[in-house]
Each structure stands twice: as C-alpha cells, then as structure tokens.
Amino acid sequence: MSSNRASWFLLVGLLTFAPLAFGTVEFWSIAIVEVLALLLAFSWIFGGVRRRRIDLRMNASFWSAIGLQVWIALQLLLRLTLDRTSTREGLMLLFCYFLVFLVVSNENWSPRWLRRLAIAMAVIGFAVATFGMVQFFAWNGSLYWVRPIKSGSPFGPYVNHNHFTGLMEMTFPVALSLVFATRSGIAMKAFMISAGIVMALATFMTLSRGGLFAFALSFFLFVYVALRKKVRTRVVLTMGLLVVLGLAGVIWLGAEPVVQRIMALPGLGQELSYVDRIRIAGATLRIIQDHPYTGTGLGTFALLSPMYVSWPTNELFDKAHNDYLQLLSEVGLIGFSFVVIWIVALFRSLVSIVRDDSQHSSVLPLGAFCGCFAILIHSFVDFNLQIPANAIYFAALAGLATRHYRGSRRAFKEGQSLIDTPRASLHNG
C-alpha cells in the first residue's frame, strides 16, 4: 500500500514555512499555517478514503487532546472566558496543532517516507541554524537584513533568541537519531553529525541558559537510552566525536561569552530578568488561586496579568514565562488535567523505547521524544509552546514518538520495525 505523498509534502511545507515566517507569530503567517494544517488533514482523510481505510488510533493522547479542546469550547459556550476573541483564536491554533499530531501519528507513511520526514526536519533545523549564525556575524539591525527590529533579542528568523533555541532543541535529537539509523549511509551519517554540530553551536551562540540546560538534558537522555541498545561502542565513539567537535567549534567561535554566561549563574537571583520572572510566577499563582477550576479562558493571560502586577514596572507581562503556570491559569484544573494525561501518555512512549531490546528500530521515536522532552523542560522558564512554529514542531515530534505504540516486542525480535506493524483501521489503544 503506497504512502500518502501529498500529506507528506504538505507537512514538510508547513514545517519549512513556520519557522522562517518569524516563528509564525503574526496574523498573516498564522492564517497560512492554519490553512496548511487543514489541507494536511483533508489530504490524510482523502488518502484514507481512496484506500478505503482511514487509520485512527484512539488512545490516551487522542482522548486527552479532544478533552482539552472540548473544555475550551465550553469556556466559550458557557462564557467562562474573560476574552472570547482570544480564546477562540487560541482554540483554532490548538486545533491545528492537534491536526498535525493526528496526521503524523496516524498517516499511512511507509518507513522510507517516515525516515525522509526525519531527514527533512533535521535539514530544516540545520538550515535555520546556519542562517542564524550567518545573520549573527553580519547583523545590521534587521531580520533577513531587510526587516528592521527595534526590540527583542533576535537570532535567525526569530525575534527572541530563546525561541530560536527551542527549534534547535527539537531538531538536534532528530539529526542524532539518523546517525544511528540502519539505512543511513556513511555520507548521511557524516552530514547529520555536521548538522548536529552546527545546531549545537548555534544554541551556544544564543547564550540562552534555559535552552542550553534543556539541550544538555535531552542530549544526555538520548545517550542514556542509546547505550541500552547493544551498540555501546558506536554510541560512545559518536557522542565523543560530537562533544569534541562541538567544544572545538565553541572555542573557535569564542568561548568567553558562554563561560561568562554560565559563571553568572550564582548571581542569578540579582538579575532583573530573573527577579521579574519570579514575580510574574507569583502573580500567575494568584490568578490560579482566584480561578482554580475553570480558569480565566485560553489566551486571556495578557488581559488579566496587569491587575496582579503589584510591583512598580513599565513592562507589560503578556506571558508568564512558564507555559505550565500560564496554561493552568487559563484553563483551570479541569482543562489542565487533560494536559497532564497527554504528557503522561507521551512519556509512556519512552518506556516502550527503553524496554525495546532491539538495536535500531526505536531510534527515530527516541530522537522525536528527546526533542519533545527538551521543549517541555525549557517551558518551565519560557513560553516556547506559545510560539506557533515551535508548537507545530512539538506536535509533529510527539506524533513520531507515539507511532511506536502500534507495534509489539515480538515484532521487534523478528526484525520488524514498529512503524511496519500492521494495524486495524480503527481501534482503541
């Protein structure tokens, strides 16, 4: 049965456009992304109708995502939101992320096309990293050298260097997984190692401490699980090579800013940005205390936060710099319970990967999960998942990570990859 190539090209087009359009934070780019996500879903449905079988896995991830969207819809219908427009726009974006996750986790792509999807994501990450580094050294005060920017901390196509780092955190493990893929030739492995080094160097150049911390944790998680795959010598040699070349690159570019940034950690409590984040976290907790169960409505934090800012400041805090606290304040304990269930279901995929005793079959899901893991860690100190481009990558990686639930350990032992395992057209997981 042939793969649905139309949906594959639509997805890659979406993944290419989203980060290059300044992270998709403006109305025009959001509209294009929403249209592409709908076309992607229609292509998946059309392909299923043509094959006379629409694959749909209704597991905990599916139902929790549906539950969250239904709850937000109830916020609108029951007028439980302080700003219906913001909640409606937030729900539309959330639905688009859900469509990306749904298609990636259920589309009838063959192992070859799934591998090509991983290659495409790694190449996009490499290209954005290269562009970011070139623009850093040739900075003229304008994004793409043509669009002036008066505020922010830009890097590459992103206005905020932390969000650029978020994309690197997610695509780096994918490139790493392709180094260990059985069908990757020497040339492909060499390219992916080079791409990984470039993405790591770009991450160091941003000087994002939250990003560097999440990047490092994700890398160590990948190494830990990979060492269990009976290829310890290859893992040690490859990771050692990556670390040596990466450090050499940092030294060549100039390690002093990175060292100074790290050495400043003991005095973090005195930095204004850190103090403000602690204060806004406290304000967010007060919002949660006042609206514990139903929340204030998705997308309403910017409207309500000024009422809870009790310290003198001229800054407008439209984000809590903690995706979990902000989401809890907006959707309440009822909505947030669905988020917790979804995250637990995602971590179940890691359990399956760790328990898998085959050498290579779970390497792509491992790379995808590590990308999700990095952004989930970074979200404790930033708002990467409120940047549509990064949220789309997160949804796609989550779809790749959870595809392996369809297989069985017996299939692995017989040399069959999880993504090859036959499945029913409609079943519960």
BALOZA-880773 format. One line per 3 residues: their letters; for each residue z, x, y of C-alpha. Coordinates in Angstrom, 1 decimal, always signed. Layout:
BEGIN
a	Z/X/Y ~ ...;
REM end
This chain:
BEGIN
mss	+0.0/+0.0/+0.0 ~ -1.1/+1.6/+3.3 ~ +1.2/+2.3/+6.2;
nra	+1.0/+0.2/+9.3 ~ -0.5/+2.8/+11.6 ~ -0.8/+0.5/+14.6;
swf	+3.0/+0.2/+14.8 ~ +3.4/+4.0/+14.3 ~ +1.1/+4.8/+17.3;
llv	+2.8/+2.1/+19.4 ~ +6.2/+3.6/+18.7 ~ +5.1/+7.2/+19.4;
gll	+3.5/+6.0/+22.6 ~ +6.8/+4.3/+23.6 ~ +8.8/+7.5/+22.7;
tfa	+6.4/+9.6/+24.8 ~ +6.4/+7.3/+27.8 ~ +10.1/+6.5/+28.1;
pla	+11.5/+10.0/+28.9 ~ +8.5/+11.0/+31.0 ~ +8.9/+7.9/+33.2;
fgt	+12.0/+9.4/+34.8 ~ +14.1/+8.3/+31.8 ~ +12.9/+4.6/+32.4;
vef	+15.4/+3.7/+35.0 ~ +13.1/+1.9/+37.4 ~ +11.9/-1.6/+37.2;
wsi	+8.2/-0.7/+36.7 ~ +9.0/+1.6/+33.8 ~ +11.5/-0.8/+32.2;
aiv	+8.8/-3.6/+32.3 ~ +6.3/-1.3/+30.5 ~ +8.9/-0.3/+27.9;
evl	+9.8/-4.0/+27.2 ~ +6.1/-4.9/+26.7 ~ +5.6/-1.9/+24.4;
all	+8.7/-2.9/+22.4 ~ +7.4/-6.5/+22.0 ~ +3.9/-5.2/+20.9;
laf	+5.7/-2.9/+18.4 ~ +7.5/-5.9/+16.9 ~ +4.3/-8.0/+16.8;
swi	+2.5/-5.2/+15.1 ~ +5.2/-5.0/+12.4 ~ +5.0/-8.8/+11.9;
fgg	+1.2/-8.8/+11.8 ~ +1.2/-5.9/+9.3 ~ +3.6/-7.8/+7.1;
vrr	+1.6/-11.0/+7.3 ~ -1.6/-9.0/+6.4 ~ +0.2/-7.6/+3.3;
rri	+1.8/-11.0/+2.6 ~ +5.2/-9.4/+2.7 ~ +7.5/-8.8/+5.7;
dlr	+10.2/-6.3/+4.8 ~ +13.5/-7.2/+6.4 ~ +16.9/-5.7/+5.4;
mna	+19.8/-7.9/+6.5 ~ +22.8/-5.6/+6.2 ~ +25.8/-5.0/+8.4;
sfw	+23.8/-3.2/+11.0 ~ +21.4/-6.2/+11.3 ~ +24.1/-8.8/+11.5;
sai	+26.3/-7.0/+13.9 ~ +23.4/-6.3/+16.2 ~ +22.4/-10.0/+16.0;
glq	+26.1/-11.0/+16.6 ~ +26.3/-8.9/+19.8 ~ +23.1/-10.4/+21.2;
vwi	+24.3/-13.9/+20.4 ~ +27.6/-13.3/+22.1 ~ +25.9/-12.0/+25.3;
alq	+23.6/-15.1/+25.2 ~ +26.8/-17.2/+25.0 ~ +28.1/-15.3/+28.1;
lll	+25.1/-16.6/+29.9 ~ +25.1/-20.2/+28.5 ~ +28.9/-20.7/+29.0;
rlt	+28.9/-18.9/+32.4 ~ +31.3/-16.2/+31.2 ~ +29.5/-13.6/+33.2;
ldr	+30.0/-12.8/+36.9 ~ +26.3/-12.0/+37.4 ~ +23.8/-14.0/+35.3;
tst	+20.9/-11.9/+36.5 ~ +22.4/-8.6/+35.5 ~ +23.5/-10.0/+32.1;
reg	+20.1/-11.5/+31.5 ~ +18.3/-8.2/+32.3 ~ +20.8/-6.3/+30.1;
lml	+20.2/-8.7/+27.2 ~ +16.5/-8.2/+27.5 ~ +16.8/-4.4/+27.3;
lfc	+19.3/-4.7/+24.4 ~ +16.8/-6.9/+22.5 ~ +14.1/-4.3/+23.0;
yfl	+16.4/-1.6/+21.6 ~ +17.1/-3.9/+18.6 ~ +13.4/-4.4/+18.0;
vfl	+12.8/-0.6/+17.9 ~ +15.7/-0.2/+15.5 ~ +14.5/-3.2/+13.4;
vvs	+10.9/-1.9/+13.1 ~ +11.9/+1.7/+12.3 ~ +14.4/+0.7/+9.7;
nen	+12.0/-1.8/+8.0 ~ +8.4/-0.9/+8.7 ~ +6.3/-0.1/+5.7;
wsp	+5.6/+3.5/+6.6 ~ +4.9/+6.0/+3.8 ~ +6.9/+9.2/+3.5;
rwl	+4.0/+11.1/+5.1 ~ +4.0/+8.8/+8.2 ~ +7.8/+9.0/+8.5;
rrl	+7.5/+12.7/+8.4 ~ +4.9/+12.5/+11.1 ~ +7.2/+10.4/+13.2;
aia	+9.9/+13.0/+12.9 ~ +7.3/+15.7/+13.9 ~ +6.3/+13.6/+16.9;
mav	+9.9/+13.2/+18.1 ~ +10.5/+16.9/+17.7 ~ +7.3/+17.8/+19.6;
igf	+8.2/+15.4/+22.4 ~ +11.6/+17.0/+22.7 ~ +10.1/+20.4/+22.8;
ava	+7.5/+19.4/+25.4 ~ +10.2/+17.8/+27.7 ~ +12.4/+20.9/+27.2;
tfg	+9.6/+23.3/+28.1 ~ +8.7/+21.2/+31.2 ~ +12.3/+21.1/+32.2;
mvq	+12.7/+24.9/+32.1 ~ +9.4/+25.5/+33.9 ~ +10.4/+23.0/+36.6;
ffa	+13.8/+24.6/+36.9 ~ +12.3/+28.0/+37.7 ~ +9.7/+26.5/+40.0;
wng	+11.8/+23.9/+41.7 ~ +10.5/+22.7/+45.0 ~ +12.9/+19.7/+45.5;
sly	+10.6/+17.2/+43.8 ~ +10.3/+15.8/+40.3 ~ +7.0/+16.7/+38.8;
wvr	+6.6/+18.8/+42.1 ~ +5.4/+15.6/+43.8 ~ +8.2/+13.1/+44.0;
pik	+11.0/+14.2/+46.4 ~ +14.6/+13.6/+45.4 ~ +17.4/+13.7/+47.8;
sgs	+20.4/+13.3/+45.5 ~ +21.4/+13.7/+41.8 ~ +21.3/+16.8/+39.6;
pfg	+17.7/+16.7/+38.2 ~ +16.4/+18.5/+35.2 ~ +12.9/+17.9/+33.8;
pyv	+11.8/+14.3/+34.3 ~ +15.4/+13.1/+34.5 ~ +17.3/+12.6/+37.8;
nhn	+20.6/+13.6/+36.0 ~ +20.8/+16.8/+34.0 ~ +23.4/+15.1/+31.6;
hft	+20.8/+12.6/+30.6 ~ +18.2/+15.3/+30.0 ~ +20.7/+16.9/+27.7;
glm	+21.1/+13.6/+25.9 ~ +17.5/+13.7/+24.9 ~ +17.8/+17.3/+23.7;
emt	+20.9/+16.4/+21.6 ~ +18.9/+13.8/+19.8 ~ +15.7/+15.6/+19.2;
fpv	+17.1/+19.0/+18.2 ~ +18.6/+17.9/+14.9 ~ +15.2/+16.2/+14.0;
als	+13.4/+19.5/+14.5 ~ +16.1/+21.2/+12.5 ~ +15.6/+18.8/+9.6;
lvf	+11.9/+19.6/+9.5 ~ +12.7/+23.2/+8.9 ~ +14.2/+22.3/+5.5;
atr	+11.7/+19.6/+4.6 ~ +9.9/+20.4/+1.3 ~ +6.4/+19.7/+2.7;
sgi	+6.8/+21.8/+5.8 ~ +4.7/+25.0/+5.5 ~ +5.7/+28.3/+7.0;
amk	+3.8/+27.6/+10.2 ~ +5.5/+24.3/+10.6 ~ +8.9/+25.8/+9.9;
afm	+8.3/+28.6/+12.4 ~ +7.2/+26.1/+15.1 ~ +10.3/+23.9/+14.5;
isa	+12.6/+26.8/+14.8 ~ +10.9/+27.8/+18.0 ~ +11.1/+24.2/+19.3;
giv	+14.8/+24.1/+18.4 ~ +15.5/+27.3/+20.3 ~ +13.7/+26.0/+23.4;
mal	+15.6/+22.8/+23.3 ~ +18.9/+24.7/+22.9 ~ +18.1/+27.0/+25.8;
atf	+17.2/+24.0/+28.0 ~ +20.5/+22.4/+27.1 ~ +22.4/+25.6/+28.1;
mtl	+20.4/+25.7/+31.4 ~ +21.7/+22.3/+32.3 ~ +25.3/+23.5/+32.2;
srg	+26.4/+20.1/+31.0 ~ +29.7/+20.7/+29.4 ~ +29.8/+17.3/+27.7;
glf	+26.2/+17.9/+26.5 ~ +27.0/+21.4/+25.2 ~ +30.1/+20.1/+23.4;
afa	+28.2/+17.2/+21.7 ~ +25.2/+19.5/+20.9 ~ +27.5/+22.0/+19.2;
lsf	+29.4/+19.4/+17.2 ~ +26.1/+17.9/+16.0 ~ +24.8/+21.4/+15.0;
flf	+28.0/+22.1/+13.0 ~ +27.8/+18.8/+11.3 ~ +24.2/+19.4/+10.3;
vyv	+25.2/+22.9/+8.9 ~ +28.2/+21.5/+7.0 ~ +26.2/+18.8/+5.2;
alr	+23.2/+21.1/+4.7 ~ +25.4/+23.6/+3.0 ~ +26.2/+21.0/+0.3;
kkv	+22.5/+20.7/-0.6 ~ +22.4/+23.7/-3.0 ~ +20.3/+25.7/-0.5;
rtr	+23.2/+27.6/+1.0 ~ +21.3/+30.9/+1.3 ~ +18.4/+29.3/+3.2;
vvl	+20.8/+27.4/+5.4 ~ +22.9/+30.4/+6.3 ~ +19.8/+32.5/+7.0;
tmg	+18.1/+29.9/+9.1 ~ +21.1/+28.9/+11.1 ~ +22.0/+32.6/+11.6;
llv	+18.5/+33.2/+12.9 ~ +18.7/+30.2/+15.2 ~ +22.1/+31.4/+16.6;
vlg	+20.9/+35.0/+17.1 ~ +17.6/+34.0/+18.8 ~ +19.4/+31.3/+20.9;
lag	+22.0/+33.8/+22.1 ~ +19.3/+36.3/+22.9 ~ +17.5/+33.7/+24.9;
viw	+20.6/+32.8/+26.9 ~ +21.3/+36.4/+27.6 ~ +17.6/+36.9/+28.7;
lga	+17.7/+33.9/+31.0 ~ +21.1/+34.9/+32.4 ~ +24.3/+34.1/+30.6;
epv	+26.6/+34.4/+33.6 ~ +26.3/+30.7/+34.8 ~ +27.0/+29.4/+31.2;
vqr	+30.0/+31.7/+30.8 ~ +31.4/+30.7/+34.2 ~ +31.0/+27.1/+33.4;
ima	+32.9/+27.5/+30.1 ~ +35.6/+29.7/+31.7 ~ +36.2/+27.0/+34.3;
lpg	+37.5/+24.6/+31.6 ~ +41.2/+25.5/+32.0 ~ +40.9/+24.3/+35.7;
lgq	+39.0/+21.2/+34.8 ~ +41.9/+18.9/+35.9 ~ +41.4/+20.1/+39.5;
els	+37.7/+19.4/+39.7 ~ +36.9/+16.3/+41.9 ~ +34.3/+15.0/+39.4;
yvd	+36.8/+15.2/+36.6 ~ +39.6/+13.5/+38.7 ~ +37.2/+10.7/+39.7;
rir	+36.2/+10.1/+36.0 ~ +39.9/+9.8/+35.1 ~ +40.4/+7.4/+37.9;
iag	+37.4/+5.2/+37.1 ~ +38.5/+5.2/+33.5 ~ +41.9/+3.8/+34.6;
atl	+40.1/+1.3/+36.8 ~ +38.0/+0.2/+33.8 ~ +41.1/-0.2/+31.7;
rii	+42.5/-2.6/+34.3 ~ +39.3/-4.6/+34.2 ~ +39.7/-4.8/+30.4;
qdh	+43.3/-5.9/+30.9 ~ +42.2/-8.7/+33.2 ~ +39.3/-9.8/+31.0;
pyt	+40.3/-8.8/+27.5 ~ +38.5/-11.2/+25.2 ~ +35.3/-12.4/+26.8;
gtg	+34.6/-9.5/+29.3 ~ +33.0/-9.8/+32.7 ~ +29.4/-10.1/+31.4;
lgt	+27.0/-7.4/+30.3 ~ +25.7/-5.4/+33.3 ~ +28.4/-6.5/+35.7;
fal	+30.5/-3.3/+36.0 ~ +28.9/-2.2/+39.3 ~ +29.7/-5.6/+40.8;
lsp	+33.3/-5.6/+39.8 ~ +34.4/-1.9/+39.9 ~ +34.8/-1.7/+43.8;
myv	+37.6/-4.3/+43.5 ~ +39.5/-2.0/+41.2 ~ +39.0/+1.3/+43.1;
swp	+42.4/+1.9/+44.6 ~ +41.9/+5.4/+46.0 ~ +40.1/+6.4/+49.2;
tne	+36.4/+7.3/+48.4 ~ +33.0/+6.8/+49.9 ~ +31.4/+6.9/+46.4;
lfd	+30.2/+3.7/+44.7 ~ +31.1/+3.8/+41.0 ~ +28.4/+1.7/+39.3;
kah	+29.1/+3.4/+35.9 ~ +32.4/+4.1/+34.1 ~ +31.1/+7.5/+32.7;
ndy	+32.3/+6.2/+29.4 ~ +29.9/+3.9/+27.6 ~ +32.6/+2.5/+25.3;
lql	+35.1/+1.6/+28.0 ~ +32.4/+0.1/+30.2 ~ +30.9/-2.0/+27.3;
lse	+34.3/-3.2/+26.3 ~ +35.0/-4.3/+29.9 ~ +31.7/-6.2/+30.0;
vgl	+31.5/-7.9/+26.6 ~ +35.2/-8.0/+25.8 ~ +36.9/-7.6/+22.4;
igf	+34.7/-10.3/+20.9 ~ +31.5/-8.5/+21.7 ~ +32.9/-5.0/+21.2;
sfv	+33.9/-5.9/+17.6 ~ +30.2/-6.2/+16.8 ~ +29.6/-2.7/+18.3;
viw	+32.4/-1.3/+16.1 ~ +30.9/-2.8/+13.0 ~ +27.5/-1.4/+13.8;
iva	+28.8/+2.1/+14.4 ~ +30.8/+1.9/+11.1 ~ +27.6/+0.8/+9.3;
lfr	+25.8/+3.8/+10.9 ~ +28.5/+6.2/+9.6 ~ +28.1/+4.8/+6.1;
slv	+24.7/+6.4/+6.1 ~ +26.4/+9.8/+6.5 ~ +28.5/+9.0/+3.4;
siv	+25.4/+8.4/+1.4 ~ +23.8/+11.6/+2.7 ~ +26.8/+13.7/+1.8;
rdd	+27.1/+12.1/-1.7 ~ +23.4/+12.7/-2.4 ~ +23.2/+15.7/-4.6;
sqh	+19.5/+16.3/-4.2 ~ +18.4/+19.2/-2.0 ~ +15.8/+17.9/+0.4;
ssv	+15.4/+14.1/+0.1 ~ +18.1/+13.2/+2.7 ~ +17.3/+15.9/+5.2;
lpl	+15.4/+13.6/+7.6 ~ +18.1/+11.0/+7.6 ~ +20.6/+13.8/+8.2;
gaf	+18.7/+15.0/+11.3 ~ +18.4/+11.5/+12.6 ~ +22.2/+10.8/+12.0;
cgc	+23.2/+14.0/+13.7 ~ +21.1/+13.1/+16.7 ~ +22.9/+9.7/+16.9;
fai	+26.3/+11.5/+16.4 ~ +25.7/+13.8/+19.3 ~ +24.9/+11.0/+21.7;
lih	+27.9/+8.9/+20.5 ~ +30.2/+11.9/+21.2 ~ +28.6/+12.5/+24.7;
sfv	+29.0/+8.8/+25.5 ~ +32.8/+9.3/+25.8 ~ +32.2/+11.3/+29.0;
dfn	+28.9/+9.9/+30.3 ~ +26.5/+6.9/+30.3 ~ +23.6/+8.2/+28.3;
lqi	+23.2/+5.0/+26.4 ~ +22.6/+3.1/+29.6 ~ +19.5/+5.2/+30.2;
pan	+16.7/+3.2/+28.5 ~ +14.8/+6.2/+27.4 ~ +17.8/+7.7/+25.6;
aiy	+18.8/+4.3/+24.2 ~ +15.3/+3.9/+22.7 ~ +15.6/+7.3/+21.0;
faa	+19.0/+6.4/+19.8 ~ +17.7/+3.1/+18.3 ~ +14.8/+4.9/+16.6;
lag	+17.0/+7.6/+15.1 ~ +19.5/+5.0/+13.9 ~ +16.6/+3.3/+12.2;
lat	+15.6/+6.5/+10.5 ~ +19.2/+7.3/+9.5 ~ +19.8/+3.9/+7.8;
rhy	+16.5/+3.7/+6.0 ~ +18.0/+5.6/+3.1 ~ +20.3/+2.7/+2.1;
rgs	+17.4/+1.3/+0.3 ~ +17.4/+3.9/-2.4 ~ +19.7/+4.9/-5.2;
rra	+21.3/+8.1/-6.6 ~ +19.3/+7.6/-9.7 ~ +16.0/+7.7/-7.8;
fke	+17.1/+11.0/-6.2 ~ +17.9/+12.5/-9.5 ~ +14.5/+11.5/-10.8;
gqs	+12.9/+13.3/-7.8 ~ +12.1/+10.2/-5.8 ~ +12.9/+10.1/-2.1;
lid	+14.9/+7.2/-0.8 ~ +12.1/+6.3/+1.5 ~ +9.8/+5.9/-1.5;
tpr	+12.1/+3.5/-3.4 ~ +10.5/+0.0/-3.9 ~ +12.5/-2.9/-2.5;
asl	+12.3/-6.6/-2.3 ~ +10.6/-8.2/+0.7 ~ +13.8/-10.0/+1.9;
hng	+17.2/-9.2/+0.7 ~ +20.8/-8.6/+1.7 ~ +22.2/-5.1/+1.9;
REM end
